[in-house]
Amino acid sequence: MLSAQESANLRLYLEQALQCDLKICQLDDKGLAHWHVRLEGTGLLARIPKQSQMGLGPRDNLAYEAACFQRAAACGHVPRLDRVIYPTDQLPWGALLVEEITGSPANSPDHMAAIMQALAAIHALPVPLVRARAPLLSATDPLEAMLGLVRAQAAYLDHPLISEPSRRTLKMRLEKLSQTIPQACDGLEPRLITFDAHPGNFLITPTGKAVLVDLEKLRYSYPPLDLAHATLYTSTTWDVDASFALSMAQVVHAYEVWISAAGTLAAPYLAGFVPLRELMWLWSVTWCAKWLTESVKPKQASGAGGEDWSQANSDAALIQHVRSRVDDYLAMPTIHQVLAELNTLDRLFAPAH
């Protein structure tokens, strides 16, 4: 939680920036990347970075996050960006002021259809020419870029708290997938994706629309990565306020909703559904291994920039929850559960496509 002095500094700075008296209310600490502060009576939230998941300095990180909101705005499923508050000594990471969405957590399998429709709307947005995609990531080879991320994180699987069977299984799956996935992704065109589509990042409005409220990692890559991130066990049980498990039938139905909502856009990506699902899962579990190592390091100097997963950045209750999730996801019973699901999905999707 922000300290009393940090909260006072934030209120003073925002009053000066907005030229009005403010009452602010810090929301519960639910994420490892941001604090959220309600600006009472304005309809706005301040999103205050704790760090940069993109490994950027404070100013570049704000520019990246602002671009995420701006690039996705036309889909109708993201909050409006009001303004950027650039870093200062009092607010070293700066902040984004965004529309506060009235809604409830996406905490039920019944919300998956709305989430898939929201993702389809994002994926359907026009893709700019390559030279106009910056600052958002747009790798020449999105698959190789994703494999590179996972391979880098896989180095953390040697952490002593990870069992040898888990370590061996995950490394084996990554090696095997690296050899087989290129064929499934051959010729796929990148679209705008969220790269952070777990249900905890959505709110469901009173009309039933899903709104993605955390936008900081958008990039141009393959939509099935989002479909996986929205429906994997390692995603649907991640958030403390949006935790549920999907049955196999519910996973398949979610994919079918996306196929219907995406229309003609969907067809080229069908063959990549299962291999890209496994790749997204491997990204998630290798990130868990990374967090075990990086989270015990001291907090970086204020506004230093870059990634900083230190436990000192977040409330103890949040850290306890994250640790429980990490331990679960890296345990062999959970790994076996996900692999069994992948095998079933492969049989279900492969014959028809």
C-alpha positions as CSV (number, residue, x, y, z in Angstrom):
1,M,0.0,0.0,0.0
2,L,1.1,3.6,-0.6
3,S,2.5,5.2,2.5
4,A,0.7,8.1,4.1
5,Q,3.3,10.4,2.7
6,E,3.1,8.9,-0.7
7,S,-0.7,9.2,-0.6
8,A,-0.5,12.8,0.4
9,N,2.0,13.6,-2.3
10,L,-0.2,11.9,-4.9
11,R,-3.3,13.9,-3.8
12,L,-1.4,17.2,-3.8
13,Y,0.1,16.5,-7.2
14,L,-3.2,15.5,-8.8
15,E,-4.9,18.5,-7.3
16,Q,-2.4,20.7,-9.0
17,A,-2.6,18.8,-12.3
18,L,-6.4,18.8,-12.3
19,Q,-6.8,22.2,-10.7
20,C,-9.4,21.0,-8.2
21,D,-9.7,19.7,-4.6
22,L,-9.6,15.9,-4.5
23,K,-10.6,13.2,-2.2
24,I,-8.7,10.0,-3.0
25,C,-9.3,6.4,-2.0
26,Q,-6.7,3.7,-2.5
27,L,-8.2,0.4,-3.7
28,D,-7.1,-3.0,-2.4
29,D,-3.7,-4.1,-3.5
30,K,-4.5,-6.8,-6.1
31,G,-1.7,-6.7,-8.6
32,L,2.0,-6.9,-8.7
33,A,2.4,-4.1,-11.3
34,H,0.1,-1.2,-10.1
35,W,-1.6,0.5,-7.3
36,H,-5.1,1.9,-8.1
37,V,-6.4,5.0,-6.5
38,R,-10.0,6.3,-7.0
39,L,-10.3,10.1,-7.5
40,E,-13.7,10.5,-5.8
41,G,-16.3,12.4,-7.8
42,T,-14.3,12.4,-11.0
43,G,-15.2,9.0,-12.5
44,L,-11.4,8.4,-12.8
45,L,-8.9,6.0,-11.4
46,A,-5.2,6.7,-11.1
47,R,-3.1,3.7,-12.3
48,I,0.3,4.0,-10.5
49,P,3.0,1.6,-11.6
50,K,5.1,-0.2,-9.1
51,Q,7.5,-1.4,-11.8
52,S,7.6,-2.0,-15.5
53,Q,6.7,-5.5,-16.7
54,M,8.1,-4.5,-20.0
55,G,11.5,-3.7,-18.5
56,L,11.2,0.0,-19.3
57,G,12.1,3.2,-17.5
58,P,9.3,5.2,-15.9
59,R,8.6,7.6,-18.8
60,D,8.8,5.0,-21.5
61,N,6.7,2.6,-19.4
62,L,3.9,5.2,-19.2
63,A,4.2,5.8,-22.9
64,Y,3.8,2.1,-23.6
65,E,0.8,1.8,-21.3
66,A,-0.9,4.9,-22.7
67,A,-0.4,3.4,-26.2
68,C,-2.1,0.2,-25.0
69,F,-5.2,2.2,-24.0
70,Q,-5.2,4.3,-27.1
71,R,-4.6,1.4,-29.6
72,A,-7.4,-0.7,-28.1
73,A,-9.9,2.2,-27.5
74,A,-11.9,1.5,-30.7
75,C,-12.9,-2.0,-29.6
76,G,-15.3,-0.7,-27.0
77,H,-14.1,-3.0,-24.3
78,V,-11.4,-1.0,-22.5
79,P,-11.6,2.1,-20.3
80,R,-11.1,5.6,-21.7
81,L,-7.6,7.1,-21.1
82,D,-8.1,10.6,-19.7
83,R,-4.5,11.8,-19.3
84,V,-0.9,10.8,-18.6
85,I,0.8,12.2,-15.4
86,Y,4.5,12.1,-16.1
87,P,7.0,11.0,-13.5
88,T,8.2,13.5,-10.9
89,D,10.2,13.3,-7.7
90,Q,6.9,12.9,-5.7
91,L,5.5,10.4,-8.2
92,P,8.6,8.6,-9.6
93,W,6.6,6.2,-11.9
94,G,4.0,8.7,-12.9
95,A,0.4,7.6,-13.4
96,L,-2.3,7.1,-15.9
97,L,-5.8,8.6,-15.2
98,V,-8.4,6.3,-16.7
99,E,-12.1,5.9,-16.7
100,E,-13.4,4.0,-13.7
101,I,-15.5,1.1,-14.9
102,T,-18.6,0.2,-12.9
103,G,-18.8,-3.6,-12.8
104,S,-18.2,-6.8,-10.9
105,P,-15.3,-9.2,-11.1
106,A,-15.3,-11.8,-13.9
107,N,-15.5,-14.6,-11.2
108,S,-17.6,-17.3,-12.9
109,P,-17.5,-19.6,-15.9
110,D,-20.7,-17.8,-17.0
111,H,-18.5,-14.7,-17.7
112,M,-16.3,-16.5,-20.2
113,A,-18.5,-15.8,-23.2
114,A,-18.4,-12.1,-22.6
115,I,-14.6,-12.2,-22.2
116,M,-14.2,-14.1,-25.5
117,Q,-16.4,-11.5,-27.2
118,A,-14.3,-8.7,-25.8
119,L,-11.1,-10.5,-27.0
120,A,-12.6,-11.0,-30.5
121,A,-13.3,-7.2,-30.7
122,I,-9.7,-6.4,-29.8
123,H,-8.3,-9.0,-32.2
124,A,-10.5,-7.6,-35.0
125,L,-9.0,-4.1,-34.8
126,P,-7.1,-2.9,-37.9
127,V,-3.4,-3.7,-37.8
128,P,-1.2,-0.7,-38.5
129,L,1.7,-0.9,-40.9
130,V,4.8,-2.2,-39.3
131,R,6.4,1.2,-39.0
132,A,3.3,2.6,-37.1
133,R,3.1,-0.2,-34.5
134,A,5.7,1.3,-32.0
135,P,5.9,1.6,-29.1
136,L,4.0,-1.7,-28.9
137,L,6.0,-4.8,-29.4
138,S,5.7,-6.2,-32.9
139,A,8.3,-8.9,-33.5
140,T,9.3,-9.8,-37.1
141,D,8.7,-13.5,-36.0
142,P,6.1,-13.4,-33.1
143,L,6.5,-17.2,-32.5
144,E,10.3,-17.0,-32.1
145,A,9.9,-14.0,-29.9
146,M,7.5,-15.9,-27.6
147,L,9.7,-18.9,-27.5
148,G,12.6,-16.7,-26.6
149,L,10.7,-15.3,-23.7
150,V,9.8,-18.7,-22.4
151,R,13.3,-20.1,-22.9
152,A,14.7,-17.1,-20.9
153,Q,12.3,-17.7,-18.1
154,A,12.9,-21.5,-18.2
155,A,16.4,-20.8,-16.8
156,Y,14.6,-20.2,-13.4
157,L,13.3,-23.7,-13.3
158,D,16.5,-24.7,-11.6
159,H,15.2,-23.0,-8.4
160,P,15.7,-25.4,-5.5
161,L,12.0,-25.1,-4.5
162,I,10.9,-26.6,-7.7
163,S,10.8,-30.4,-7.7
164,E,12.9,-32.4,-10.0
165,P,9.9,-34.1,-11.7
166,S,8.3,-30.7,-12.3
167,R,11.6,-29.2,-13.6
168,R,12.2,-32.2,-15.9
169,T,8.7,-32.3,-17.3
170,L,8.5,-28.6,-18.1
171,K,11.9,-28.5,-19.8
172,M,11.0,-31.6,-21.8
173,R,7.6,-30.1,-22.9
174,L,9.3,-26.9,-24.0
175,E,12.0,-28.7,-26.0
176,K,9.3,-30.8,-27.7
177,L,7.0,-27.9,-28.4
178,S,9.9,-25.8,-29.9
179,Q,10.3,-28.5,-32.5
180,T,6.6,-29.0,-33.4
181,I,4.9,-25.6,-33.1
182,P,6.5,-23.8,-36.1
183,Q,4.4,-25.9,-38.5
184,A,1.2,-25.0,-36.7
185,C,1.9,-21.3,-36.8
186,D,3.3,-21.1,-40.3
187,G,1.8,-18.2,-42.2
188,L,-0.1,-16.7,-39.2
189,E,-0.6,-12.9,-39.3
190,P,-0.1,-11.0,-36.0
191,R,-3.1,-9.1,-34.6
192,L,-3.3,-6.8,-31.6
193,I,-3.5,-9.1,-28.5
194,T,-3.6,-8.3,-24.8
195,F,-1.0,-10.8,-23.6
196,D,-2.7,-10.5,-20.1
197,A,-6.2,-11.9,-20.7
198,H,-6.8,-13.8,-17.4
199,P,-10.3,-13.2,-16.0
200,G,-9.0,-11.1,-13.1
201,N,-8.2,-8.3,-15.5
202,F,-11.8,-8.0,-16.6
203,L,-14.9,-6.4,-15.1
204,I,-18.4,-7.3,-16.1
205,T,-20.7,-4.3,-16.5
206,P,-24.4,-4.3,-15.5
207,T,-25.2,-4.9,-19.2
208,G,-23.0,-8.1,-19.2
209,K,-20.2,-6.6,-21.3
210,A,-16.7,-7.6,-20.4
211,V,-14.2,-4.7,-20.1
212,L,-10.5,-5.3,-19.9
213,V,-9.3,-2.9,-17.2
214,D,-5.6,-3.8,-17.0
215,L,-3.8,-2.8,-20.3
216,E,0.0,-2.8,-20.1
217,K,1.4,-5.6,-22.2
218,L,-0.5,-5.3,-25.5
219,R,1.5,-6.3,-28.5
220,Y,1.1,-7.7,-32.1
221,S,1.2,-11.4,-32.0
222,Y,-1.2,-14.4,-32.3
223,P,-4.8,-14.3,-30.8
224,P,-4.7,-17.9,-29.6
225,L,-2.3,-16.8,-26.9
226,D,-5.1,-14.6,-25.5
227,L,-7.6,-17.4,-25.7
228,A,-5.3,-19.7,-23.8
229,H,-4.5,-17.0,-21.1
230,A,-8.2,-16.5,-20.6
231,T,-9.1,-20.1,-20.0
232,L,-6.1,-22.0,-18.6
233,Y,-6.3,-23.2,-15.0
234,T,-3.2,-21.1,-14.3
235,S,-5.2,-18.0,-15.3
236,T,-8.7,-18.6,-14.1
237,T,-7.4,-19.3,-10.5
238,W,-4.9,-16.5,-10.5
239,D,-6.8,-13.6,-9.2
240,V,-8.1,-13.5,-5.6
241,D,-11.4,-12.0,-6.6
242,A,-11.9,-14.0,-9.9
243,S,-11.0,-17.6,-9.2
244,F,-12.8,-20.6,-10.8
245,A,-11.9,-23.7,-12.7
246,L,-13.3,-24.5,-16.1
247,S,-14.5,-27.9,-17.2
248,M,-13.3,-29.2,-20.6
249,A,-16.8,-28.5,-22.1
250,Q,-16.5,-24.9,-20.8
251,V,-13.1,-24.4,-22.3
252,V,-14.3,-25.7,-25.7
253,H,-17.4,-23.5,-25.5
254,A,-15.2,-20.4,-24.8
255,Y,-13.2,-21.1,-27.9
256,E,-16.4,-21.6,-29.9
257,V,-17.7,-18.3,-28.7
258,W,-14.5,-16.6,-30.0
259,I,-14.7,-18.4,-33.3
260,S,-18.2,-17.2,-33.8
261,A,-17.4,-13.6,-32.7
262,A,-14.2,-13.4,-34.7
263,G,-16.0,-14.6,-37.9
264,T,-13.7,-14.9,-40.9
265,L,-10.8,-13.7,-38.9
266,A,-10.7,-17.0,-36.9
267,A,-10.0,-19.7,-39.6
268,P,-6.2,-19.3,-40.0
269,Y,-5.6,-19.6,-36.2
270,L,-7.5,-22.8,-35.6
271,A,-4.5,-25.1,-36.1
272,G,-2.6,-23.1,-33.6
273,F,-5.2,-23.3,-30.8
274,V,-3.6,-26.2,-28.8
275,P,0.1,-25.6,-29.5
276,L,-0.2,-21.9,-28.6
277,R,-2.2,-22.9,-25.6
278,E,0.7,-25.0,-24.4
279,L,3.2,-22.2,-25.1
280,M,1.1,-19.7,-23.1
281,W,1.0,-22.2,-20.2
282,L,4.7,-22.7,-20.4
283,W,5.2,-18.9,-20.3
284,S,3.0,-18.8,-17.2
285,V,4.7,-21.6,-15.2
286,T,8.2,-20.4,-16.2
287,W,7.2,-16.9,-15.0
288,C,6.2,-18.5,-11.7
289,A,9.8,-20.0,-11.5
290,K,11.1,-16.5,-12.2
291,W,9.0,-14.9,-9.5
292,L,10.3,-17.4,-6.9
293,T,13.8,-16.0,-7.5
294,E,13.1,-12.4,-8.2
295,S,10.5,-11.7,-5.5
296,V,13.0,-12.2,-2.6
297,K,15.3,-9.5,-3.9
298,P,15.3,-6.1,-2.3
299,K,13.1,-3.4,-3.7
300,Q,14.8,-1.2,-6.3
301,A,15.3,2.5,-5.8
302,S,12.2,4.5,-6.3
303,G,11.7,5.2,-10.0
304,A,14.8,3.2,-11.1
305,G,12.9,1.6,-13.9
306,G,12.7,-1.9,-15.2
307,E,11.1,-5.0,-13.8
308,D,11.0,-5.3,-10.0
309,W,9.1,-8.3,-8.6
310,S,10.3,-7.6,-5.0
311,Q,7.8,-8.7,-2.3
312,A,8.4,-5.3,-0.7
313,N,6.3,-3.6,-3.5
314,S,3.1,-5.3,-2.4
315,D,0.9,-6.0,0.6
316,A,1.7,-9.2,2.5
317,A,-1.7,-10.7,1.8
318,L,-1.2,-10.3,-1.9
319,I,2.2,-11.9,-1.7
320,Q,0.8,-14.8,0.3
321,H,-1.8,-15.4,-2.4
322,V,0.7,-15.2,-5.2
323,R,3.0,-17.7,-3.5
324,S,0.1,-20.1,-3.0
325,R,-0.7,-19.9,-6.7
326,V,2.9,-20.3,-7.8
327,D,3.4,-23.4,-5.6
328,D,0.2,-24.9,-7.0
329,Y,1.1,-24.2,-10.7
330,L,4.5,-25.7,-10.3
331,A,3.3,-28.9,-8.5
332,M,3.2,-32.1,-10.5
333,P,-0.5,-32.8,-9.9
334,T,-1.3,-29.5,-11.5
335,I,1.1,-30.1,-14.4
336,H,-0.4,-33.5,-15.0
337,Q,-3.9,-31.9,-15.0
338,V,-2.9,-29.3,-17.6
339,L,-1.2,-31.9,-19.8
340,A,-4.3,-34.1,-19.7
341,E,-6.4,-31.2,-20.8
342,L,-4.0,-30.4,-23.7
343,N,-4.2,-34.0,-24.9
344,T,-8.0,-33.9,-24.8
345,L,-8.2,-30.6,-26.6
346,D,-5.8,-31.8,-29.3
347,R,-8.1,-34.8,-30.0
348,L,-11.1,-32.5,-30.1
349,F,-9.7,-29.8,-32.4
350,A,-7.3,-31.7,-34.6
351,P,-9.8,-34.0,-36.4
352,A,-12.0,-31.1,-37.5
353,H,-9.2,-28.8,-38.5
